[in-house]
Amino acid sequence: EAANLAFAPSARDVEHARKLMAAWDAAHAEGKGVVVVDGKLVENLHVEEARRTLALHEAIAARQA
């Protein structure tokens, strides 16, 4: 539990990752290759980081359930 608390993404990080992924998915659904979130250009590396953040969050939540 201590390790999960120490290494889990913060609520703010999870919220940002969800926001970024929602924007990215919406842009791709519209056929766009570029998306801007909070005035910042989102690139593939940002999407991969968001996916890792959400995967870690979900894995920790599943273990705690």
Predicted model as a PDB file, atoms N, CA, C, CB and O in Angstrom, pLDDT in the B-factor column:
MODEL        1                                                                  
ATOM      1  N   GLU A   1       0.819  -1.192   0.000  1.00 82.00           N  
ATOM      2  CA  GLU A   1       0.000   0.000   0.000  1.00 82.00           C  
ATOM      3  C   GLU A   1       0.868   1.262   0.000  1.00 82.00           C  
ATOM      4  CB  GLU A   1      -0.934  -0.006   1.205  1.00 82.00           C  
ATOM      5  O   GLU A   1       0.556   2.234  -0.689  1.00 82.00           O  
ATOM      6  N   ALA A   2       1.943   1.243   0.766  1.00 87.00           N  
ATOM      7  CA  ALA A   2       2.827   2.414   0.823  1.00 87.00           C  
ATOM      8  C   ALA A   2       3.445   2.695  -0.546  1.00 87.00           C  
ATOM      9  CB  ALA A   2       3.939   2.202   1.871  1.00 87.00           C  
ATOM     10  O   ALA A   2       3.562   3.851  -0.953  1.00 87.00           O  
ATOM     11  N   ALA A   3       3.836   1.645  -1.248  1.00 87.00           N  
ATOM     12  CA  ALA A   3       4.418   1.827  -2.587  1.00 87.00           C  
ATOM     13  C   ALA A   3       3.379   2.392  -3.550  1.00 87.00           C  
ATOM     14  CB  ALA A   3       4.971   0.488  -3.128  1.00 87.00           C  
ATOM     15  O   ALA A   3       3.687   3.256  -4.370  1.00 87.00           O  
ATOM     16  N   ASN A   4       2.147   1.897  -3.445  1.00 85.00           N  
ATOM     17  CA  ASN A   4       1.085   2.420  -4.308  1.00 85.00           C  
ATOM     18  C   ASN A   4       0.860   3.896  -4.054  1.00 85.00           C  
ATOM     19  CB  ASN A   4      -0.215   1.649  -4.091  1.00 85.00           C  
ATOM     20  O   ASN A   4       0.693   4.674  -4.993  1.00 85.00           O  
ATOM     21  N   LEU A   5       0.855   4.282  -2.793  1.00 83.00           N  
ATOM     22  CA  LEU A   5       0.680   5.697  -2.470  1.00 83.00           C  
ATOM     23  C   LEU A   5       1.843   6.540  -2.975  1.00 83.00           C  
ATOM     24  CB  LEU A   5       0.527   5.876  -0.969  1.00 83.00           C  
ATOM     25  O   LEU A   5       1.649   7.662  -3.444  1.00 83.00           O  
ATOM     26  N   ALA A   6       3.040   6.001  -2.877  1.00 88.00           N  
ATOM     27  CA  ALA A   6       4.230   6.753  -3.285  1.00 88.00           C  
ATOM     28  C   ALA A   6       4.347   6.897  -4.799  1.00 88.00           C  
ATOM     29  CB  ALA A   6       5.472   6.080  -2.746  1.00 88.00           C  
ATOM     30  O   ALA A   6       4.779   7.936  -5.296  1.00 88.00           O  
ATOM     31  N   PHE A   7       3.965   5.863  -5.522  1.00 88.00           N  
ATOM     32  CA  PHE A   7       4.215   5.853  -6.964  1.00 88.00           C  
ATOM     33  C   PHE A   7       2.978   6.040  -7.827  1.00 88.00           C  
ATOM     34  CB  PHE A   7       4.864   4.581  -7.336  1.00 88.00           C  
ATOM     35  O   PHE A   7       3.090   6.159  -9.048  1.00 88.00           O  
ATOM     36  N   ALA A   8       1.819   6.069  -7.223  1.00 94.00           N  
ATOM     37  CA  ALA A   8       0.585   6.254  -7.996  1.00 94.00           C  
ATOM     38  C   ALA A   8       0.522   7.667  -8.553  1.00 94.00           C  
ATOM     39  CB  ALA A   8      -0.658   5.967  -7.126  1.00 94.00           C  
ATOM     40  O   ALA A   8       0.976   8.612  -7.909  1.00 94.00           O  
ATOM     41  N   PRO A   9      -0.035   7.811  -9.737  1.00 96.00           N  
ATOM     42  CA  PRO A   9      -0.214   9.164 -10.275  1.00 96.00           C  
ATOM     43  C   PRO A   9      -1.199   9.947  -9.413  1.00 96.00           C  
ATOM     44  CB  PRO A   9      -0.708   9.111 -11.740  1.00 96.00           C  
ATOM     45  O   PRO A   9      -2.135   9.382  -8.847  1.00 96.00           O  
ATOM     46  N   SER A  10      -0.978  11.229  -9.326  1.00 96.00           N  
ATOM     47  CA  SER A  10      -1.865  12.078  -8.533  1.00 96.00           C  
ATOM     48  C   SER A  10      -3.219  12.192  -9.225  1.00 96.00           C  
ATOM     49  CB  SER A  10      -1.241  13.483  -8.319  1.00 96.00           C  
ATOM     50  O   SER A  10      -3.354  11.899 -10.413  1.00 96.00           O  
ATOM     51  N   ALA A  11      -4.210  12.619  -8.464  1.00 96.00           N  
ATOM     52  CA  ALA A  11      -5.545  12.828  -9.031  1.00 96.00           C  
ATOM     53  C   ALA A  11      -5.476  13.853 -10.159  1.00 96.00           C  
ATOM     54  CB  ALA A  11      -6.540  13.294  -7.937  1.00 96.00           C  
ATOM     55  O   ALA A  11      -6.176  13.724 -11.163  1.00 96.00           O  
ATOM     56  N   ARG A  12      -4.646  14.855  -9.993  1.00 97.00           N  
ATOM     57  CA  ARG A  12      -4.471  15.884 -11.025  1.00 97.00           C  
ATOM     58  C   ARG A  12      -3.886  15.282 -12.306  1.00 97.00           C  
ATOM     59  CB  ARG A  12      -3.557  17.015 -10.507  1.00 97.00           C  
ATOM     60  O   ARG A  12      -4.325  15.613 -13.408  1.00 97.00           O  
ATOM     61  N   ASP A  13      -2.892  14.395 -12.156  1.00 98.00           N  
ATOM     62  CA  ASP A  13      -2.287  13.747 -13.321  1.00 98.00           C  
ATOM     63  C   ASP A  13      -3.295  12.866 -14.048  1.00 98.00           C  
ATOM     64  CB  ASP A  13      -1.075  12.916 -12.900  1.00 98.00           C  
ATOM     65  O   ASP A  13      -3.333  12.832 -15.278  1.00 98.00           O  
ATOM     66  N   VAL A  14      -4.105  12.157 -13.277  1.00 98.00           N  
ATOM     67  CA  VAL A  14      -5.118  11.278 -13.873  1.00 98.00           C  
ATOM     68  C   VAL A  14      -6.156  12.112 -14.615  1.00 98.00           C  
ATOM     69  CB  VAL A  14      -5.802  10.406 -12.787  1.00 98.00           C  
ATOM     70  O   VAL A  14      -6.545  11.772 -15.733  1.00 98.00           O  
ATOM     71  N   GLU A  15      -6.598  13.187 -14.007  1.00 98.00           N  
ATOM     72  CA  GLU A  15      -7.580  14.076 -14.646  1.00 98.00           C  
ATOM     73  C   GLU A  15      -7.027  14.641 -15.959  1.00 98.00           C  
ATOM     74  CB  GLU A  15      -7.968  15.231 -13.690  1.00 98.00           C  
ATOM     75  O   GLU A  15      -7.725  14.670 -16.972  1.00 98.00           O  
ATOM     76  N   HIS A  16      -5.782  15.085 -15.930  1.00 98.00           N  
ATOM     77  CA  HIS A  16      -5.162  15.641 -17.139  1.00 98.00           C  
ATOM     78  C   HIS A  16      -5.036  14.561 -18.216  1.00 98.00           C  
ATOM     79  CB  HIS A  16      -3.768  16.241 -16.810  1.00 98.00           C  
ATOM     80  O   HIS A  16      -5.300  14.820 -19.390  1.00 98.00           O  
ATOM     81  N   ALA A  17      -4.637  13.367 -17.823  1.00 98.00           N  
ATOM     82  CA  ALA A  17      -4.505  12.277 -18.792  1.00 98.00           C  
ATOM     83  C   ALA A  17      -5.847  11.960 -19.439  1.00 98.00           C  
ATOM     84  CB  ALA A  17      -3.935  11.021 -18.116  1.00 98.00           C  
ATOM     85  O   ALA A  17      -5.921  11.741 -20.648  1.00 98.00           O  
ATOM     86  N   ARG A  18      -6.898  11.936 -18.643  1.00 98.00           N  
ATOM     87  CA  ARG A  18      -8.240  11.678 -19.197  1.00 98.00           C  
ATOM     88  C   ARG A  18      -8.664  12.782 -20.154  1.00 98.00           C  
ATOM     89  CB  ARG A  18      -9.272  11.547 -18.067  1.00 98.00           C  
ATOM     90  O   ARG A  18      -9.235  12.510 -21.210  1.00 98.00           O  
ATOM     91  N   LYS A  19      -8.388  14.014 -19.788  1.00 98.00           N  
ATOM     92  CA  LYS A  19      -8.734  15.160 -20.638  1.00 98.00           C  
ATOM     93  C   LYS A  19      -7.975  15.089 -21.955  1.00 98.00           C  
ATOM     94  CB  LYS A  19      -8.426  16.490 -19.917  1.00 98.00           C  
ATOM     95  O   LYS A  19      -8.548  15.314 -23.022  1.00 98.00           O  
ATOM     96  N   LEU A  20      -6.700  14.780 -21.879  1.00 97.00           N  
ATOM     97  CA  LEU A  20      -5.869  14.683 -23.073  1.00 97.00           C  
ATOM     98  C   LEU A  20      -6.355  13.560 -23.978  1.00 97.00           C  
ATOM     99  CB  LEU A  20      -4.404  14.458 -22.690  1.00 97.00           C  
ATOM    100  O   LEU A  20      -6.459  13.744 -25.191  1.00 97.00           O  
ATOM    101  N   MET A  21      -6.655  12.395 -23.398  1.00 97.00           N  
ATOM    102  CA  MET A  21      -7.106  11.263 -24.204  1.00 97.00           C  
ATOM    103  C   MET A  21      -8.466  11.543 -24.840  1.00 97.00           C  
ATOM    104  CB  MET A  21      -7.179   9.998 -23.346  1.00 97.00           C  
ATOM    105  O   MET A  21      -8.700  11.154 -25.985  1.00 97.00           O  
ATOM    106  N   ALA A  22      -9.356  12.206 -24.123  1.00 97.00           N  
ATOM    107  CA  ALA A  22     -10.667  12.545 -24.691  1.00 97.00           C  
ATOM    108  C   ALA A  22     -10.505  13.479 -25.883  1.00 97.00           C  
ATOM    109  CB  ALA A  22     -11.573  13.195 -23.624  1.00 97.00           C  
ATOM    110  O   ALA A  22     -11.156  13.299 -26.912  1.00 97.00           O  
ATOM    111  N   ALA A  23      -9.646  14.468 -25.743  1.00 97.00           N  
ATOM    112  CA  ALA A  23      -9.404  15.410 -26.840  1.00 97.00           C  
ATOM    113  C   ALA A  23      -8.751  14.708 -28.023  1.00 97.00           C  
ATOM    114  CB  ALA A  23      -8.520  16.575 -26.366  1.00 97.00           C  
ATOM    115  O   ALA A  23      -9.109  14.954 -29.176  1.00 97.00           O  
ATOM    116  N   TRP A  24      -7.800  13.842 -27.734  1.00 96.00           N  
ATOM    117  CA  TRP A  24      -7.095  13.105 -28.784  1.00 96.00           C  
ATOM    118  C   TRP A  24      -8.056  12.193 -29.546  1.00 96.00           C  
ATOM    119  CB  TRP A  24      -5.945  12.278 -28.182  1.00 96.00           C  
ATOM    120  O   TRP A  24      -8.049  12.158 -30.777  1.00 96.00           O  
ATOM    121  N   ASP A  25      -8.874  11.464 -28.806  1.00 96.00           N  
ATOM    122  CA  ASP A  25      -9.839  10.558 -29.444  1.00 96.00           C  
ATOM    123  C   ASP A  25     -10.855  11.328 -30.283  1.00 96.00           C  
ATOM    124  CB  ASP A  25     -10.568   9.722 -28.382  1.00 96.00           C  
ATOM    125  O   ASP A  25     -11.205  10.895 -31.381  1.00 96.00           O  
ATOM    126  N   ALA A  26     -11.326  12.458 -29.781  1.00 96.00           N  
ATOM    127  CA  ALA A  26     -12.287  13.275 -30.530  1.00 96.00           C  
ATOM    128  C   ALA A  26     -11.661  13.816 -31.809  1.00 96.00           C  
ATOM    129  CB  ALA A  26     -12.799  14.436 -29.662  1.00 96.00           C  
ATOM    130  O   ALA A  26     -12.301  13.821 -32.860  1.00 96.00           O  
ATOM    131  N   ALA A  27     -10.424  14.266 -31.725  1.00 94.00           N  
ATOM    132  CA  ALA A  27      -9.737  14.799 -32.908  1.00 94.00           C  
ATOM    133  C   ALA A  27      -9.564  13.715 -33.960  1.00 94.00           C  
ATOM    134  CB  ALA A  27      -8.368  15.386 -32.524  1.00 94.00           C  
ATOM    135  O   ALA A  27      -9.788  13.958 -35.145  1.00 94.00           O  
ATOM    136  N   HIS A  28      -9.167  12.523 -33.536  1.00 92.00           N  
ATOM    137  CA  HIS A  28      -8.987  11.437 -34.494  1.00 92.00           C  
ATOM    138  C   HIS A  28     -10.306  10.980 -35.089  1.00 92.00           C  
ATOM    139  CB  HIS A  28      -8.293  10.269 -33.832  1.00 92.00           C  
ATOM    140  O   HIS A  28     -10.350  10.583 -36.254  1.00 92.00           O  
ATOM    141  N   ALA A  29     -11.378  11.027 -34.317  1.00 95.00           N  
ATOM    142  CA  ALA A  29     -12.700  10.658 -34.838  1.00 95.00           C  
ATOM    143  C   ALA A  29     -13.144  11.619 -35.926  1.00 95.00           C  
ATOM    144  CB  ALA A  29     -13.737  10.633 -33.711  1.00 95.00           C  
ATOM    145  O   ALA A  29     -13.893  11.244 -36.829  1.00 95.00           O  
ATOM    146  N   GLU A  30     -12.677  12.868 -35.838  1.00 95.00           N  
ATOM    147  CA  GLU A  30     -13.001  13.888 -36.840  1.00 95.00           C  
ATOM    148  C   GLU A  30     -11.995  13.907 -37.985  1.00 95.00           C  
ATOM    149  CB  GLU A  30     -13.059  15.261 -36.188  1.00 95.00           C  
ATOM    150  O   GLU A  30     -12.103  14.729 -38.895  1.00 95.00           O  
ATOM    151  N   GLY A  31     -11.014  13.002 -37.944  1.00 93.00           N  
ATOM    152  CA  GLY A  31     -10.016  12.923 -39.001  1.00 93.00           C  
ATOM    153  C   GLY A  31      -8.880  13.912 -38.849  1.00 93.00           C  
ATOM    154  O   GLY A  31      -8.115  14.130 -39.789  1.00 93.00           O  
ATOM    155  N   LYS A  32      -8.762  14.507 -37.688  1.00 90.00           N  
ATOM    156  CA  LYS A  32      -7.688  15.470 -37.448  1.00 90.00           C  
ATOM    157  C   LYS A  32      -6.460  14.751 -36.908  1.00 90.00           C  
ATOM    158  CB  LYS A  32      -8.146  16.571 -36.465  1.00 90.00           C  
ATOM    159  O   LYS A  32      -6.570  13.764 -36.182  1.00 90.00           O  
ATOM    160  N   GLY A  33      -5.311  15.252 -37.268  1.00 82.00           N  
ATOM    161  CA  GLY A  33      -4.055  14.660 -36.802  1.00 82.00           C  
ATOM    162  C   GLY A  33      -3.398  15.460 -35.707  1.00 82.00           C  
ATOM    163  O   GLY A  33      -2.365  15.059 -35.172  1.00 82.00           O  
ATOM    164  N   VAL A  34      -3.989  16.588 -35.370  1.00 85.00           N  
ATOM    165  CA  VAL A  34      -3.399  17.473 -34.370  1.00 85.00           C  
ATOM    166  C   VAL A  34      -4.480  17.886 -33.382  1.00 85.00           C  
ATOM    167  CB  VAL A  34      -2.746  18.721 -35.036  1.00 85.00           C  
ATOM    168  O   VAL A  34      -5.637  18.084 -33.754  1.00 85.00           O  
ATOM    169  N   VAL A  35      -4.090  18.012 -32.132  1.00 94.00           N  
ATOM    170  CA  VAL A  35      -5.016  18.479 -31.111  1.00 94.00           C  
ATOM    171  C   VAL A  35      -4.259  19.396 -30.150  1.00 94.00           C  
ATOM    172  CB  VAL A  35      -5.666  17.279 -30.350  1.00 94.00           C  
ATOM    173  O   VAL A  35      -3.067  19.218 -29.902  1.00 94.00           O  
ATOM    174  N   VAL A  36      -4.973  20.368 -29.626  1.00 95.00           N  
ATOM    175  CA  VAL A  36      -4.408  21.293 -28.645  1.00 95.00           C  
ATOM    176  C   VAL A  36      -5.238  21.179 -27.370  1.00 95.00           C  
ATOM    177  CB  VAL A  36      -4.391  22.774 -29.187  1.00 95.00           C  
ATOM    178  O   VAL A  36      -6.466  21.266 -27.410  1.00 95.00           O  
ATOM    179  N   VAL A  37      -4.564  20.986 -26.244  1.00 96.00           N  
ATOM    180  CA  VAL A  37      -5.218  20.888 -24.940  1.00 96.00           C  
ATOM    181  C   VAL A  37      -4.595  21.934 -24.032  1.00 96.00           C  
ATOM    182  CB  VAL A  37      -5.080  19.447 -24.328  1.00 96.00           C  
ATOM    183  O   VAL A  37      -3.378  21.963 -23.847  1.00 96.00           O  
ATOM    184  N   ASP A  38      -5.422  22.779 -23.474  1.00 95.00           N  
ATOM    185  CA  ASP A  38      -4.959  23.849 -22.587  1.00 95.00           C  
ATOM    186  C   ASP A  38      -3.872  24.713 -23.247  1.00 95.00           C  
ATOM    187  CB  ASP A  38      -4.425  23.249 -21.280  1.00 95.00           C  
ATOM    188  O   ASP A  38      -2.913  25.137 -22.602  1.00 95.00           O  
ATOM    189  N   GLY A  39      -4.053  24.955 -24.542  1.00 96.00           N  
ATOM    190  CA  GLY A  39      -3.128  25.811 -25.265  1.00 96.00           C  
ATOM    191  C   GLY A  39      -1.817  25.149 -25.656  1.00 96.00           C  
ATOM    192  O   GLY A  39      -0.900  25.817 -26.134  1.00 96.00           O  
ATOM    193  N   LYS A  40      -1.722  23.829 -25.455  1.00 96.00           N  
ATOM    194  CA  LYS A  40      -0.484  23.113 -25.778  1.00 96.00           C  
ATOM    195  C   LYS A  40      -0.759  22.034 -26.816  1.00 96.00           C  
ATOM    196  CB  LYS A  40       0.138  22.488 -24.508  1.00 96.00           C  
ATOM    197  O   LYS A  40      -1.749  21.307 -26.743  1.00 96.00           O  
ATOM    198  N   LEU A  41       0.142  21.956 -27.776  1.00 95.00           N  
ATOM    199  CA  LEU A  41       0.052  20.944 -28.819  1.00 95.00           C  
ATOM    200  C   LEU A  41       0.286  19.564 -28.213  1.00 95.00           C  
ATOM    201  CB  LEU A  41       1.069  21.226 -29.949  1.00 95.00           C  
ATOM    202  O   LEU A  41       1.223  19.370 -27.439  1.00 95.00           O  
ATOM    203  N   VAL A  42      -0.560  18.619 -28.564  1.00 94.00           N  
ATOM    204  CA  VAL A  42      -0.439  17.252 -28.066  1.00 94.00           C  
ATOM    205  C   VAL A  42       0.167  16.405 -29.172  1.00 94.00           C  
ATOM    206  CB  VAL A  42      -1.826  16.680 -27.608  1.00 94.00           C  
ATOM    207  O   VAL A  42      -0.327  16.383 -30.300  1.00 94.00           O  
ATOM    208  N   GLU A  43       1.229  15.719 -28.836  1.00 91.00           N  
ATOM    209  CA  GLU A  43       1.903  14.840 -29.783  1.00 91.00           C  
ATOM    210  C   GLU A  43       1.773  13.397 -29.307  1.00 91.00           C  
ATOM    211  CB  GLU A  43       3.396  15.235 -29.944  1.00 91.00           C  
ATOM    212  O   GLU A  43       1.297  13.136 -28.203  1.00 91.00           O  
ATOM    213  N   ASN A  44       2.202  12.470 -30.152  1.00 90.00           N  
ATOM    214  CA  ASN A  44       2.108  11.052 -29.811  1.00 90.00           C  
ATOM    215  C   ASN A  44       2.771  10.724 -28.480  1.00 90.00           C  
ATOM    216  CB  ASN A  44       2.731  10.220 -30.901  1.00 90.00           C  
ATOM    217  O   ASN A  44       2.253   9.903 -27.724  1.00 90.00           O  
ATOM    218  N   LEU A  45       3.892  11.341 -28.184  1.00 93.00           N  
ATOM    219  CA  LEU A  45       4.581  11.040 -26.934  1.00 93.00           C  
ATOM    220  C   LEU A  45       3.743  11.434 -25.727  1.00 93.00           C  
ATOM    221  CB  LEU A  45       5.924  11.751 -26.889  1.00 93.00           C  
ATOM    222  O   LEU A  45       3.813  10.783 -24.685  1.00 93.00           O  
ATOM    223  N   HIS A  46       2.952  12.491 -25.858  1.00 95.00           N  
ATOM    224  CA  HIS A  46       2.070  12.898 -24.770  1.00 95.00           C  
ATOM    225  C   HIS A  46       0.931  11.898 -24.593  1.00 95.00           C  
ATOM    226  CB  HIS A  46       1.508  14.302 -25.032  1.00 95.00           C  
ATOM    227  O   HIS A  46       0.513  11.607 -23.472  1.00 95.00           O  
ATOM    228  N   VAL A  47       0.442  11.383 -25.703  1.00 95.00           N  
ATOM    229  CA  VAL A  47      -0.626  10.389 -25.663  1.00 95.00           C  
ATOM    230  C   VAL A  47      -0.125   9.115 -24.996  1.00 95.00           C  
ATOM    231  CB  VAL A  47      -1.147  10.086 -27.084  1.00 95.00           C  
ATOM    232  O   VAL A  47      -0.828   8.529 -24.174  1.00 95.00           O  
ATOM    233  N   GLU A  48       1.073   8.686 -25.338  1.00 96.00           N  
ATOM    234  CA  GLU A  48       1.640   7.484 -24.730  1.00 96.00           C  
ATOM    235  C   GLU A  48       1.833   7.670 -23.231  1.00 96.00           C  
ATOM    236  CB  GLU A  48       2.974   7.126 -25.391  1.00 96.00           C  
ATOM    237  O   GLU A  48       1.576   6.746 -22.460  1.00 96.00           O  
ATOM    238  N   GLU A  49       2.273   8.829 -22.813  1.00 97.00           N  
ATOM    239  CA  GLU A  49       2.440   9.120 -21.390  1.00 97.00           C  
ATOM    240  C   GLU A  49       1.086   9.104 -20.682  1.00 97.00           C  
ATOM    241  CB  GLU A  49       3.133  10.487 -21.192  1.00 97.00           C  
ATOM    242  O   GLU A  49       0.969   8.585 -19.572  1.00 97.00           O  
ATOM    243  N   ALA A  50       0.071   9.667 -21.319  1.00 98.00           N  
ATOM    244  CA  ALA A  50      -1.271   9.663 -20.741  1.00 98.00           C  
ATOM    245  C   ALA A  50      -1.794   8.234 -20.613  1.00 98.00           C  
ATOM    246  CB  ALA A  50      -2.232  10.510 -21.598  1.00 98.00           C  
ATOM    247  O   ALA A  50      -2.421   7.888 -19.612  1.00 98.00           O  
ATOM    248  N   ARG A  51      -1.542   7.420 -21.608  1.00 98.00           N  
ATOM    249  CA  ARG A  51      -1.967   6.018 -21.547  1.00 98.00           C  
ATOM    250  C   ARG A  51      -1.275   5.282 -20.404  1.00 98.00           C  
ATOM    251  CB  ARG A  51      -1.673   5.311 -22.877  1.00 98.00           C  
ATOM    252  O   ARG A  51      -1.910   4.507 -19.690  1.00 98.00           O  
ATOM    253  N   ARG A  52       0.020   5.521 -20.228  1.00 98.00           N  
ATOM    254  CA  ARG A  52       0.752   4.892 -19.123  1.00 98.00           C  
ATOM    255  C   ARG A  52       0.205   5.351 -17.772  1.00 98.00           C  
ATOM    256  CB  ARG A  52       2.254   5.216 -19.220  1.00 98.00           C  
ATOM    257  O   ARG A  52       0.039   4.549 -16.853  1.00 98.00           O  
ATOM    258  N   THR A  53      -0.072   6.643 -17.665  1.00 98.00           N  
ATOM    259  CA  THR A  53      -0.616   7.183 -16.420  1.00 98.00           C  
ATOM    260  C   THR A  53      -1.942   6.525 -16.077  1.00 98.00           C  
ATOM    261  CB  THR A  53      -0.793   8.699 -16.525  1.00 98.00           C  
ATOM    262  O   THR A  53      -2.162   6.115 -14.938  1.00 98.00           O  
ATOM    263  N   LEU A  54      -2.819   6.426 -17.060  1.00 98.00           N  
ATOM    264  CA  LEU A  54      -4.133   5.824 -16.824  1.00 98.00           C  
ATOM    265  C   LEU A  54      -4.028   4.327 -16.546  1.00 98.00           C  
ATOM    266  CB  LEU A  54      -5.044   6.064 -18.025  1.00 98.00           C  
ATOM    267  O   LEU A  54      -4.764   3.802 -15.711  1.00 98.00           O  
ATOM    268  N   ALA A  55      -3.127   3.640 -17.231  1.00 97.00           N  
ATOM    269  CA  ALA A  55      -2.938   2.208 -16.991  1.00 97.00           C  
ATOM    270  C   ALA A  55      -2.431   1.960 -15.574  1.00 97.00           C  
ATOM    271  CB  ALA A  55      -1.958   1.613 -18.016  1.00 97.00           C  
ATOM    272  O   ALA A  55      -2.892   1.039 -14.900  1.00 97.00           O  
ATOM    273  N   LEU A  56      -1.488   2.776 -15.123  1.00 96.00           N  
ATOM    274  CA  LEU A  56      -0.965   2.629 -13.767  1.00 96.00           C  
ATOM    275  C   LEU A  56      -2.060   2.912 -12.743  1.00 96.00           C  
ATOM    276  CB  LEU A  56       0.234   3.571 -13.543  1.00 96.00           C  
ATOM    277  O   LEU A  56      -2.221   2.176 -11.769  1.00 96.00           O  
ATOM    278  N   HIS A  57      -2.804   3.977 -12.975  1.00 96.00           N  
ATOM    279  CA  HIS A  57      -3.902   4.327 -12.083  1.00 96.00           C  
ATOM    280  C   HIS A  57      -4.915   3.174 -11.983  1.00 96.00           C  
ATOM    281  CB  HIS A  57      -4.598   5.611 -12.576  1.00 96.00           C  
ATOM    282  O   HIS A  57      -5.342   2.805 -10.889  1.00 96.00           O  
ATOM    283  N   GLU A  58      -5.283   2.624 -13.120  1.00 96.00           N  
ATOM    284  CA  GLU A  58      -6.270   1.554 -13.149  1.00 96.00           C  
ATOM    285  C   GLU A  58      -5.733   0.272 -12.507  1.00 96.00           C  
ATOM    286  CB  GLU A  58      -6.700   1.279 -14.583  1.00 96.00           C  
ATOM    287  O   GLU A  58      -6.481  -0.437 -11.835  1.00 96.00           O  
ATOM    288  N   ALA A  59      -4.463  -0.029 -12.704  1.00 94.00           N  
ATOM    289  CA  ALA A  59      -3.860  -1.236 -12.107  1.00 94.00           C  
ATOM    290  C   ALA A  59      -3.840  -1.121 -10.587  1.00 94.00           C  
ATOM    291  CB  ALA A  59      -2.420  -1.456 -12.644  1.00 94.00           C  
ATOM    292  O   ALA A  59      -4.158  -2.081  -9.885  1.00 94.00           O  
ATOM    293  N   ILE A  60      -3.472   0.035 -10.087  1.00 92.00           N  
ATOM    294  CA  ILE A  60      -3.444   0.241  -8.639  1.00 92.00           C  
ATOM    295  C   ILE A  60      -4.856   0.183  -8.066  1.00 92.00           C  
ATOM    296  CB  ILE A  60      -2.782   1.588  -8.295  1.00 92.00           C  
ATOM    297  O   ILE A  60      -5.075  -0.413  -7.012  1.00 92.00           O  
ATOM    298  N   ALA A  61      -5.804   0.794  -8.750  1.00 92.00           N  
ATOM    299  CA  ALA A  61      -7.195   0.780  -8.282  1.00 92.00           C  
ATOM    300  C   ALA A  61      -7.736  -0.647  -8.256  1.00 92.00           C  
ATOM    301  CB  ALA A  61      -8.083   1.671  -9.183  1.00 92.00           C  
ATOM    302  O   ALA A  61      -8.464  -1.012  -7.333  1.00 92.00           O  
ATOM    303  N   ALA A  62      -7.395  -1.448  -9.240  1.00 93.00           N  
ATOM    304  CA  ALA A  62      -7.867  -2.825  -9.304  1.00 93.00           C  
ATOM    305  C   ALA A  62      -7.279  -3.658  -8.167  1.00 93.00           C  
ATOM    306  CB  ALA A  62      -7.509  -3.447 -10.657  1.00 93.00           C  
ATOM    307  O   ALA A  62      -7.962  -4.520  -7.614  1.00 93.00           O  
ATOM    308  N   ARG A  63      -6.041  -3.412  -7.822  1.00 88.00           N  
ATOM    309  CA  ARG A  63      -5.404  -4.164  -6.718  1.00 88.00           C  
ATOM    310  C   ARG A  63      -5.996  -3.766  -5.374  1.00 88.00           C  
ATOM    311  CB  ARG A  63      -3.878  -3.928  -6.707  1.00 88.00           C  
ATOM    312  O   ARG A  63      -6.052  -4.578  -4.450  1.00 88.00           O  
ATOM    313  N   GLN A  64      -6.433  -2.527  -5.265  1.00 84.00           N  
ATOM    314  CA  GLN A  64      -6.979  -2.055  -3.995  1.00 84.00           C  
ATOM    315  C   GLN A  64      -8.431  -2.493  -3.812  1.00 84.00           C  
ATOM    316  CB  GLN A  64      -6.877  -0.533  -3.912  1.00 84.00           C  
ATOM    317  O   GLN A  64      -8.954  -2.476  -2.698  1.00 84.00           O  
ATOM    318  N   ALA A  65      -9.074  -2.881  -4.901  1.00 81.00           N  
ATOM    319  CA  ALA A  65     -10.492  -3.274  -4.827  1.00 81.00           C  
ATOM    320  C   ALA A  65     -10.667  -4.662  -4.251  1.00 81.00           C  
ATOM    321  CB  ALA A  65     -11.132  -3.215  -6.205  1.00 81.00           C  
ATOM    322  O   ALA A  65     -11.794  -5.140  -4.123  1.00 81.00           O  
TER     323      ALA A  65                                                      
ENDMDL                                                                          
END                                                                             
